[in-house]
């Protein structure tokens, strides 16, 4: 089971991407828990994550998020703007899996 946590400004704008990612993971035969939270709520969820992905609209918080995640040896990065904008669940799942492995 892979645990993929998405962070955005309010935890809501990524909900459509989460749905697309869940479908892509299922189609690829990857067992994954994928959920989204507001970046301010990261500390309450990071312990359950294998990877943390930031929505591109809050990429400016990446260094802060990486610091929180590094303390727990959890990789973190920002989602590619084009993949996010096109809601390409497959590409974002593959990106998350590369960061985990």
C-alpha positions as CSV (number, residue, x, y, z in Angstrom):
1,X,0.0,0.0,0.0
2,X,1.4,3.4,-1.1
3,X,0.2,6.4,0.9
4,X,0.2,9.6,-1.3
5,X,-0.6,12.9,0.4
6,X,-1.4,16.0,-1.7
7,X,-1.3,19.4,-0.2
8,X,-2.9,22.5,-1.5
9,X,-4.0,25.9,-0.3
10,X,-7.3,24.7,1.2
11,X,-7.3,21.0,0.6
12,X,-10.1,21.3,-1.9
13,X,-8.7,22.2,-5.2
14,X,-6.9,18.9,-5.5
15,X,-10.0,16.7,-4.9
16,X,-10.6,16.2,-8.6
17,X,-6.9,15.2,-9.1
18,X,-7.2,12.8,-6.2
19,X,-10.1,11.1,-7.9
20,X,-8.2,10.8,-11.2
21,X,-5.1,9.5,-9.3
22,X,-7.1,6.8,-7.5
23,X,-8.5,5.7,-10.9
24,X,-5.1,5.6,-12.5
25,X,-3.6,3.7,-9.6
26,X,-6.4,1.1,-9.7
27,X,-6.0,0.7,-13.5
28,X,-2.2,0.2,-13.0
29,X,-2.8,-2.4,-10.2
30,X,-1.2,-0.1,-7.6
31,X,-2.8,-0.3,-4.2
32,X,-2.7,3.2,-2.9
33,X,-4.4,5.5,-0.4
34,X,-4.5,9.0,-1.9
35,X,-5.8,12.0,-0.1
36,X,-5.6,15.8,0.0
37,X,-5.3,18.3,2.9
38,X,-4.6,22.0,3.3
39,X,-0.9,22.6,3.7
40,X,-1.5,24.0,7.1
41,X,-2.8,20.6,8.2
42,X,0.3,18.7,6.9
43,X,1.7,18.1,10.4
44,X,-1.5,16.1,11.3
45,X,-1.1,13.8,8.2
46,X,2.6,13.5,7.4
47,X,3.1,10.4,9.6
48,X,0.7,8.5,7.4
49,X,2.3,9.4,4.1
50,X,5.0,7.7,2.0
51,X,5.2,10.8,-0.2
52,X,3.9,14.4,-0.1
53,X,3.0,16.3,-3.3
54,X,2.3,20.0,-3.4
55,X,-0.1,21.6,-5.7
56,X,1.7,24.0,-8.0
57,X,-0.2,27.0,-6.6
58,X,1.7,26.6,-3.3
59,X,5.0,25.7,-4.7
60,X,6.5,28.6,-2.8
61,X,6.0,26.5,0.4
62,X,8.1,23.6,-0.9
63,X,11.2,24.3,1.2
64,X,9.0,24.5,4.3
65,X,7.2,21.2,3.4
66,X,10.5,19.5,2.5
67,X,11.9,20.4,6.0
68,X,8.9,18.9,7.7
69,X,9.0,15.7,5.6
70,X,12.8,15.4,5.8
71,X,12.5,15.0,9.6
72,X,10.5,11.8,8.9
73,X,12.5,10.7,5.8
74,X,9.5,11.3,3.5
75,X,10.1,12.6,0.0
76,X,8.2,15.8,-1.0
77,X,8.0,17.7,-4.3
78,X,5.6,19.9,-6.3
79,X,3.3,18.5,-8.9
80,X,4.2,19.6,-12.5
81,X,2.0,22.5,-13.5
82,X,0.9,20.9,-16.8
83,X,0.1,17.6,-15.2
84,X,-1.9,19.4,-12.5
85,X,-3.7,21.7,-14.9
86,X,-4.7,18.8,-17.2
87,X,-5.6,16.6,-14.2
88,X,-3.3,13.8,-15.5
89,X,-3.8,11.3,-12.6
90,X,-1.6,8.7,-14.3
91,X,1.4,11.0,-14.6
92,X,1.1,12.3,-11.0
93,X,0.8,8.8,-9.6
94,X,3.9,7.7,-11.6
95,X,5.7,10.8,-10.3
96,X,4.7,9.9,-6.7
97,X,5.8,6.3,-7.1
98,X,9.2,7.5,-8.5
99,X,9.7,9.7,-5.4
100,X,8.9,6.8,-3.1
101,X,11.2,4.3,-4.8
